[in-house]
Structures are given as C-alpha cells and as structure tokens.
Amino acid sequence: MLRNVAQRRRYETTLDRVGLAIGAGGLMGGAIAVLLMLFGGALAIGTLVMALLIGSLLTALAVTALAAFPWMLLHASGRRGPVSAALLGAAIGFVVFLGGQTWIYGLVEMPAMDARTLLFRWASGIATSLVMAAMSAGIAVVMWRVAYRRVD
C-alpha cells in the first residue's frame, strides 16, 4: 500500500520554536539588507550595523503580520512541509515587492509616463520581484526548519 507523502511525514512545532523561527527569519532579512547596502556602496560599519538591526526588525514584523495567518491555515490543513513554506514565502515576497515597485499596482498616483515606460516599469518590477521572491522562499524554508520537527 502506498500512502501519500502527507500521511508518511508529519511535522509538529511548539510555540518556543515558532519564536526562534521568527528570530531566524528576521536575522536572515537583516543579512539581506546588509548585502543590499554593500552592493549599493555603503561600507561604513555603523551603517551596516543599522541595516542589520532595522532589516531584522522589519523582516520579523513583516513575517508576523503577513505570513502568520496564511501559515496557520496551511498548518491546520496539514500542509506543513518545506515546499508549502517556500511557496507561501515566495508568493508573499512577490506580491509585496511588486506592489512596492508599481505604486501599489497603480492604485496610487504615479508620475507621468508614456505606455512604453510603464511597460518597462512593470517588466522591471516583475523581474526584481522574482529575485526577492526567491530570497523570501529561502527565508521561509529556514524558518520552517527551525520551527518544525518530524513526528514518526
């Protein structure tokens, strides 16, 4: 008899591991902020420390605000694996970063531009958001690994 993967592998977590996972995700977001600052040419130690602290705090807050409820739904439905975490992280990262680059999907007033410029703006936003979605998926998988343990 073949049982599906969800029946074979069951993952459980505890509240303390969830807290550690949020901390780990926050630190990863802070590290990404530091890398972006380095690529931007910032080399001052104080600037990089502030980028780490602010990036970590904002990432932890964003994860808690944006991903907690969807992840609780996935957890309750039994979708607790690393693939579910990666897909949720990528989806949230893509939507948030694309909205940030396209004036909240055109809902707020944009600067005047022609149709071709707007097309390239959207194409650039999608490409950049795909990169950020991959990073968000990586953060989600690390957070999943910290939070969950396999139950046999």
C-alpha positions as CSV (number, residue, x, y, z in Angstrom):
1,M,0.0,0.0,0.0
2,L,1.3,3.4,-1.0
3,R,0.4,6.3,1.3
4,N,0.9,9.8,0.2
5,V,3.7,12.0,1.5
6,A,1.5,14.0,3.8
7,Q,0.5,10.8,5.6
8,R,4.1,9.5,5.9
9,R,5.7,12.7,7.1
10,R,4.1,14.6,9.9
11,Y,5.6,17.8,11.2
12,E,4.9,19.4,14.6
13,T,6.0,22.6,16.2
14,T,5.9,24.3,19.6
15,L,5.5,28.0,20.5
16,D,9.1,28.4,21.5
17,R,10.3,27.1,18.2
18,V,8.0,29.4,16.4
19,G,9.6,32.3,18.2
20,L,13.0,31.1,17.3
21,A,11.9,30.7,13.7
22,I,10.7,34.3,13.6
23,G,14.0,35.5,15.1
24,A,16.0,33.4,12.5
25,G,13.9,34.8,9.6
26,G,14.4,38.3,11.0
27,L,18.2,37.8,11.1
28,M,18.2,36.5,7.5
29,G,16.2,39.5,6.4
30,G,18.7,41.8,8.2
31,A,21.6,40.0,6.5
32,I,19.9,40.5,3.1
33,A,19.6,44.2,4.0
34,V,23.3,44.4,4.7
35,L,24.2,42.7,1.4
36,L,22.0,45.2,-0.5
37,M,23.7,48.1,1.3
38,L,27.1,46.6,0.4
39,F,26.1,46.3,-3.2
40,G,24.9,49.9,-3.0
41,G,28.3,51.0,-1.9
42,A,27.8,51.6,1.8
43,L,31.0,50.5,3.6
44,A,30.7,52.3,7.0
45,I,30.4,49.8,9.8
46,G,27.7,51.9,11.6
47,T,25.6,52.0,8.5
48,L,25.8,48.2,8.1
49,V,25.0,47.6,11.7
50,M,21.9,49.8,11.5
51,A,20.9,48.0,8.3
52,L,21.2,44.7,10.1
53,L,19.2,45.9,13.1
54,I,16.5,47.7,11.1
55,G,16.3,44.9,8.4
56,S,16.0,42.2,11.1
57,L,13.3,44.1,13.0
58,L,11.2,44.9,9.9
59,T,11.6,41.4,8.5
60,A,10.4,39.8,11.7
61,L,7.4,42.2,11.9
62,A,6.5,41.7,8.2
63,V,6.7,37.9,8.6
64,T,4.5,38.0,11.6
65,A,2.0,40.5,10.1
66,L,1.8,38.9,6.6
67,A,2.5,35.2,6.9
68,A,1.2,34.2,10.3
69,F,-2.5,33.8,9.3
70,P,-1.9,32.1,6.0
71,W,0.6,29.7,7.6
72,M,-1.8,28.9,10.4
73,L,-4.3,27.9,7.7
74,L,-1.7,25.7,6.0
75,H,-0.7,24.2,9.3
76,A,-4.3,23.4,10.2
77,S,-4.9,21.8,6.9
78,G,-1.8,19.5,7.3
79,R,0.4,21.3,4.7
80,R,3.3,21.8,7.0
81,G,6.3,20.8,4.8
82,P,9.1,22.8,3.4
83,V,7.5,23.1,-0.1
84,S,4.4,24.7,1.4
85,A,6.7,27.1,3.4
86,A,8.7,28.0,0.3
87,L,5.6,28.6,-1.9
88,L,4.0,30.8,0.7
89,G,7.2,32.8,1.3
90,A,7.7,33.2,-2.4
91,A,4.1,34.3,-3.0
92,I,4.1,36.9,-0.2
93,G,7.5,38.2,-1.2
94,F,6.5,38.5,-4.9
95,V,3.2,40.3,-4.1
96,V,4.7,42.7,-1.6
97,F,7.8,43.7,-3.6
98,L,5.8,44.0,-6.9
99,G,3.3,46.3,-5.2
100,G,6.1,48.4,-3.8
101,Q,7.6,48.9,-7.2
102,T,4.4,49.6,-9.1
103,W,2.8,52.2,-6.9
104,I,0.6,49.6,-5.2
105,Y,-0.4,48.1,-8.5
106,G,-1.3,51.6,-9.9
107,L,-3.8,52.4,-7.1
108,V,-1.9,55.5,-6.0
109,E,-1.0,58.4,-8.3
110,M,2.0,57.6,-10.4
111,P,4.4,60.0,-12.1
112,A,3.5,60.9,-15.6
113,M,4.9,58.4,-18.1
114,D,4.1,57.0,-21.5
115,A,2.8,53.5,-22.2
116,R,6.2,52.1,-23.2
117,T,7.9,53.4,-20.0
118,L,5.1,52.0,-17.9
119,L,5.5,48.6,-19.6
120,F,9.2,48.6,-18.8
121,R,8.5,49.6,-15.3
122,W,6.2,46.6,-14.8
123,A,8.7,44.3,-16.5
124,S,11.5,45.5,-14.3
125,G,9.2,45.2,-11.2
126,I,8.3,41.6,-12.1
127,A,11.9,40.6,-12.7
128,T,13.1,42.2,-9.4
129,S,10.2,40.8,-7.5
130,L,11.0,37.3,-8.8
131,V,14.5,37.6,-7.3
132,M,13.1,38.9,-4.0
133,A,10.5,36.1,-4.0
134,A,13.4,33.6,-4.2
135,M,15.0,35.2,-1.2
136,S,11.7,35.2,0.6
137,A,11.3,31.5,-0.1
138,G,14.7,30.8,1.3
139,I,13.9,32.7,4.5
140,A,10.6,30.7,4.7
141,V,12.4,27.4,4.4
142,V,14.9,28.3,7.1
143,M,12.1,29.4,9.4
144,W,10.3,26.2,8.7
145,R,13.4,24.1,9.5
146,V,13.8,26.0,12.8
147,A,10.2,25.7,13.8
148,Y,9.2,22.1,12.7
149,R,10.3,18.7,13.7
150,R,9.3,15.4,12.1
151,V,7.0,13.2,14.1
152,D,7.1,9.5,13.1
